[in-house]
């Protein structure tokens, strides 16, 4: 599989998990992904799973809401 397709599928899996866990719309989940480009880049290069990456974003999102 082409690397770009792998990246797109990985990002889509993250967004799907964010939608489900946070009960938000796909656009909001995508925006959450876009607000943490360094985290996403590091996770991709470290070959972290989409689930682990989404869980990290969820933890950050939850922490930001409680501030």
C-alpha positions as CSV (number, residue, x, y, z in Angstrom):
1,X,0.0,0.0,0.0
2,X,1.2,3.5,-0.8
3,X,2.5,5.5,2.2
4,X,0.0,8.3,1.6
5,X,-2.9,5.9,1.6
6,X,-1.7,4.3,4.9
7,X,-1.5,7.8,6.4
8,X,-5.0,8.7,5.3
9,X,-6.4,5.5,6.6
10,X,-4.6,5.9,9.9
11,X,-5.9,9.5,10.3
12,X,-9.4,8.3,9.4
13,X,-9.2,5.7,12.1
14,X,-8.2,8.3,14.6
15,X,-11.1,10.6,13.6
16,X,-13.6,7.7,13.8
17,X,-12.4,6.9,17.3
18,X,-12.6,10.5,18.4
19,X,-16.2,10.7,17.0
20,X,-17.2,7.7,18.9
21,X,-15.4,8.3,22.2
22,X,-16.1,12.1,22.5
23,X,-19.6,11.9,20.8
24,X,-18.7,14.6,18.4
25,X,-19.3,15.1,14.7
26,X,-16.7,14.1,12.1
27,X,-15.8,17.7,11.4
28,X,-15.1,18.5,15.0
29,X,-13.0,15.3,15.3
30,X,-11.0,16.3,12.3
31,X,-10.4,19.8,13.7
32,X,-9.2,18.2,16.9
33,X,-6.7,16.3,14.9
34,X,-5.6,19.4,13.0
35,X,-5.0,21.3,16.3
36,X,-2.2,19.0,17.3
37,X,0.0,18.6,14.2
38,X,3.2,17.9,16.1
39,X,1.6,15.1,18.1
40,X,0.2,13.6,15.0
41,X,3.5,13.8,13.1
42,X,5.4,12.3,16.1
43,X,2.8,9.5,16.5
44,X,3.0,8.6,12.8
45,X,6.8,8.5,12.7
46,X,6.8,6.4,15.9
47,X,4.4,4.0,14.2
48,X,1.8,4.4,17.1
49,X,-1.5,2.9,16.4
50,X,-4.5,5.0,15.5
51,X,-6.2,3.9,18.7
52,X,-3.3,5.0,20.9
53,X,-3.0,8.3,19.1
54,X,-6.7,9.0,19.4
55,X,-6.6,8.1,23.1
56,X,-3.8,10.6,23.6
57,X,-5.8,13.3,21.8
58,X,-8.8,12.4,24.0
59,X,-6.7,12.8,27.1
60,X,-5.4,16.2,25.9
61,X,-8.9,17.3,25.0
62,X,-10.3,16.3,28.4
63,X,-7.4,18.1,30.1
64,X,-7.9,21.3,28.1
65,X,-11.7,21.3,29.0
66,X,-11.0,21.1,32.7
67,X,-8.6,24.2,32.6
